[in-house]
């Protein structure tokens, strides 16, 4: 299973903003990083098939 078209660019561009949002939700940088990684993995695995 390959990466959806544009996924790497999206991650590179949106990660700082998404990480800040995740930090505001969790108030812990480690948990925020885990949350962001989980969300991106779920999108890559499941959400990318919904076009």
Phi, psi and omega per residue, in radians:
X1 nan 2.091 -3.130
X2 -1.578 3.036 3.104
X3 -1.309 2.468 3.043
X4 -1.081 2.628 3.141
X5 -1.021 2.243 3.112
X6 1.459 -0.005 -3.073
X7 -1.134 -0.783 -3.124
X8 -1.085 -0.705 3.120
X9 -1.155 -0.706 3.094
X10 -1.055 -0.831 -3.133
X11 -1.065 -0.793 -3.128
X12 -1.091 -0.699 -3.092
X13 -1.400 -0.606 -3.013
X14 -1.702 -0.302 -3.043
X15 -0.981 -0.795 -3.137
X16 -1.038 -0.749 3.134
X17 -1.172 -0.760 3.127
X18 -1.148 -0.636 3.114
X19 -1.153 -0.716 3.091
X20 -1.078 -0.731 3.115
X21 -1.127 -0.757 3.112
X22 -1.090 -0.656 3.101
X23 -1.129 -0.707 3.109
X24 -1.094 -0.565 3.123
X25 -1.323 -0.635 -3.007
X26 -1.808 -0.431 -3.073
X27 1.057 0.436 3.120
X28 -2.598 2.123 -3.048
X29 -1.110 -0.670 3.115
X30 -1.099 -0.778 3.105
X31 -1.180 -0.633 3.114
X32 -1.096 -0.759 3.112
X33 -1.100 -0.733 3.103
X34 -1.102 -0.743 3.134
X35 -1.080 -0.805 3.140
X36 -1.107 -0.771 3.139
X37 -1.084 -0.731 3.124
X38 -1.126 -0.772 -3.136
X39 -1.097 -0.777 3.135
X40 -1.161 -0.663 3.115
X41 -1.149 -0.700 3.117
X42 -1.160 -0.690 3.099
X43 -1.109 -0.790 -3.119
X44 -1.067 -0.739 -3.072
X45 -1.328 -0.805 -2.961
X46 -1.992 -0.805 -3.036
X47 -1.238 -0.457 -3.089
X48 -1.234 -0.233 3.129
X49 -1.458 -0.214 3.129
X50 -1.639 1.728 3.134
X51 -2.060 nan nan
